[in-house]
């Protein structure tokens, strides 16, 4: 078997939390936890025809930008990727990666990417965190190789109330619980969510004043407290149920809302289409600024929360279903729609949904993305359809990780 160890120089950080270098045969090789300009000895873990992946065995020459990680689990845990880099450098690196994705995948020559909006909190920013259990019933995370869960002693990402509570949780070995989530609401109102493939309700003794929900096959069973919590964004409360998605960085969600309020030229004579609207985070702030809000959401739980959160408004229509199913049916019905907010999952906008958006001909599209590669793909499609990419503003919702949130504004060129 040929030698699979090499000494290489790392060139740049790439999307996914890895650093890229070159093998002697010219192939790109991607390794986690490295930094540009470092000379490292690596062992290959995966080989393809055009690229390879490896792991660092030794750092021969360290980057002057490398710092001491805060967490003892860094490199073992798959949750953080950039703890060895100062926060200022993290922001620059992510902004460069976003530009690179738009250039390489979207074929946008000079993408109008703005400076990244930093998170007020570099640590303890997550209002929601998910654990996996080890065979011994210990709370842990999936390791950096992605093949097993390991027990943790510390984590510096969740908000302080979650951080002080999770260590009190104890489960029996080989319990039927697959995942354990904690969500923090207003006034540190904690919600404990237990997910399993068994209908049998887990036995759990909790002395603290927290809500406990067991979720089996998308059916929530309340063991204690309420099936939902409330999270305040700016001056508005949002009901968020156990199974509903909500932005995990509360302060940055506020900054995103403020950005959209500044970017969209609202008008009471037009309508807003909020696609993948979730529990109504954006709709609630725009409901009194547009003639009509039309929401589309596939999650039944999020739809229920949306109805509750926007109950005070009369100008709201909500369609429950997938965007690719609902949007084509709306094409001929929407005559005065001019603005769209679209906040898809990591897979981006499904092709039929994007085609329907183009056919509706909105004057402005605000694309909220959590994956720069699928954003780049969809941006290329929108530009080909005649839209102009006005600006892209990245928001650092996930410090210490490679994840990049952004809001892109697309407009129809004035004839």
C-alpha positions, 0 to 999 in steps of 0.5 A: 500500500502506498504511503498515505502521509505527506508534508504539505503547506496549507493555502487557504480556508474553505467552506466546511471548516477545512484548510486546503493544501496540495498533494505532490500530484497536484490534487487539492487536499482538505484537512480540518483544524489547519490554518493558511501558511502552516506546514503540516504532516498529514495522513490521508483519510479519503482519496478521490480522483480529483481531491483528497481529505486528510487529518493533521498528524503534526504541525511542523510550522504553526501560523502566527495567527493560531491561538489557544482554543477555549474548549478542551474538546476542540478538534475532538468535537465536530461542533466548532471549527475556528476556535484556533483563530481570533474572532476578528480573523474568523469574520474575515475568513468567512467573508472571503469564503462567501465571496469565493463561493459566489465567484466559483459556483455562481460565476459572479465576477465581483460579488457585492459582499459587504463586511460581515456583521459580528455577533455581540457574543462570541461565546454563549450565544445559542438559545437552542442546543442539541445533544446526543447520548453515549451508550452510558447515557452521558450527554455529548456531541458527534465527534469531528469524524462524524461516526460516534457520540462522545461525552463532553465536560464543557461547551461554551456555545449555549446561553448561560442558563442552558450551560448551567443546566445541562450538566445536571441531566442524567440518563440511564445507560442504553436509554431509548432517548436518541437526542436531547435538546434544550431551548432557552426562552424569555426570562430563562424559561427552559424547555427540555426536548427528548426525541426517540424512536419509541412511543414509550415516554422516557422516565425522567426526574427533573427538580428544576422548573422546566418544560419537558416534551417527548417527541416521537414520530413528530408527535409531541407529548408534554411531560411537564410544563408547556409544549412551547416557549416564548422568545423576544426579538426586539419588542415582539414575543414569538411563540416557539413550539418544541418542533418549530425552527427558530434562529439560535442566535437571538441578538443576531436574529434582531440584527437580521430583522433590522437589516431587512427593515432598512433594505426593503422599500415597504409600501402599503399598496403592495404585498409581501410573500414570505417563503419558508416563513417559519413561526413568522419572525419576519412577517410579524415585523412587516405585517403593518407595512404591507397591504398583505402578507402571504406566508408559505411553510411546510412544518405543521408546528411552525404554521400553528405558531405562525397563526398564533404570532400573527393573530393580531393582524387581518391582512395575513394569508398562510399556506401550509405545504412545500414551496414547490407545491404552493408557489406554482398555484399562486402564480396567476393569483398574485397581481400586486405582489412586488416583494419576496423574503425567502429563507430556505433550508441548507438545500436552497430554493427548490428549482420549481419553487425558484422558477415560480418566484421568477414567474411571479416577477417580484420587484425585489427578492431578499434571500436569507441563506444559511449555505453560501454554496446553494446561495451561489447556485440560486443567485446564478439562476436569478441573475440569468432570469434578469435579476441584479444582485444589489448586495450580500450582507453576511451575519455571523450567527455561529461564531467559532463555526464555519457556518455563514448566514447572509441576506442578499438583495436582488432587484429587477433592473430598471428599464 
